[in-house]
Amino acid sequence: MFSLRHLPLCALFLSCSVYDESLLDDAEGVARGGAASNATGGGSSGSSAGQPSGGSNAAEPGHAGEPSQGDAGSAGTSSGGGGTASGGTGNGAGGSSVSGTGSSGSAGSGGVVSPPSGADLVDDMEDGNFYLAAKPPRYGYWYVAGDATAGAKLPKIEQLVASFTPARDTSLAAVHFLASGFKGWGASVGLTFADSAQKRAPYDSGDALGVSFWVRGSMTDNSKLRVLFPVLGTDPSGTECGGTGQGQCLDHFATQLAVTDKWEPVTILFASLHQAGWGAPLGGFDAANMLGIEWTTAGADADVWIDDLALLRP
């Protein structure tokens, strides 16, 4: 169960998680995925997602169950299935710092963002299924996806939301992302925003300033968990990338975080997110056309729990 009292004061301003901008990788060298991926949780491959009723094999990376190869960089000091995958992994650039009463503007646009004080629950996972908590016009579902490495393992979509003990306050269930053996771009867990028919659709998050969630777990080689925010402008289904004279798609706004074996609250402000710069540039994060959120491993084995995901509002 989610409530603001679950978030320590530090989570509402900066973070209780640790970010490291020095871990950014070369964006150009890793952003061009091409290997097929395996998306679990339903829908068809291609640029549109179907209902979460079965698996799909995606031949093109980056949209509708088709994560692309890429790296996400830390966004300054901000803290941080049914259906097909929305948006692939992209590359994150070094971020702006977040301190005191706000953060620098996204993508270098300047401006100040006040600390968020309200939470709009997206999913607390307590119902045990892979659909987001419905709040018209917002619907959606969770998914898992991975590259085509033979023998690599992902959880079945029916097992993605699992119970845990001991309880964290009143919370008893969370998304449990187990991925091992992936040698290509890696594996991911994420959510796709959808319409009332559970068809992939952009979501206007209104006055949302960012997201919050709880996380715990482990990743091999002290790897970072990358968090990407696909929007219509960075996705092949939109009109702002991939065309003649336009930059490449999939350069999503992104950040990364470290996970530990203890539950930690994470807050990611949209104003702290950045593109890597190798794809079509947007003037800033487009919160009116969010396609989803994705957590990706970039080839590391992962045992990660994600709980109580919410949008943060003024």
HELIX and SHEET records of a PDB file:
HELIX    1   1 LEU A    4  HIS A    6  5                                   3    
HELIX    2   2 LEU A    9  PHE A   13  1                                   5    
HELIX    3   3 GLU A   21  LEU A   23  5                                   3    
HELIX    4   4 ALA A   27  VAL A   30  1                                   4    
HELIX    5   5 SER A  106  GLY A  108  5                                   3    
HELIX    6   6 ILE A  157  GLN A  159  5                                   3    
HELIX    7   7 THR A  220  ASN A  222  5                                   3    
HELIX    8   8 LEU A  232  THR A  234  5                                   3    
HELIX    9   9 PHE A  270  SER A  272  5                                   3    
HELIX   10  10 ALA A  287  ASN A  289  5                                   3    
SHEET    1   A 7 SER A  56  ALA A  58  0                                        
SHEET    2   A 7 SER A  37  THR A  40 -1                                        
SHEET    3   A 7 TYR A 139  ASP A 147 -1                                        
SHEET    4   A 7 ALA A 187  ALA A 194 -1                                        
SHEET    5   A 7 GLY A 292  THR A 296 -1                                        
SHEET    6   A 7 LEU A 225  PHE A 229 -1                                        
SHEET    7   A 7 PHE A 253  LEU A 257 -1                                        
SHEET    1   B 2 VAL A  98  SER A  99  0                                        
SHEET    2   B 2 GLY A 102  SER A 103 -1                                        
SHEET    1   C 4 GLY A 118  ASP A 123  0                                        
SHEET    2   C 4 ALA A 302  ARG A 313 -1                                        
SHEET    3   C 4 SER A 171  ALA A 179 -1                                        
SHEET    4   C 4 VAL A 161  ARG A 168 -1                                        
SHEET    1   D 4 GLY A 118  ASP A 123  0                                        
SHEET    2   D 4 ALA A 302  ARG A 313 -1                                        
SHEET    3   D 4 GLY A 210  MET A 219 -1                                        
SHEET    4   D 4 GLU A 264  LEU A 269 -1                                        
END                                                                             
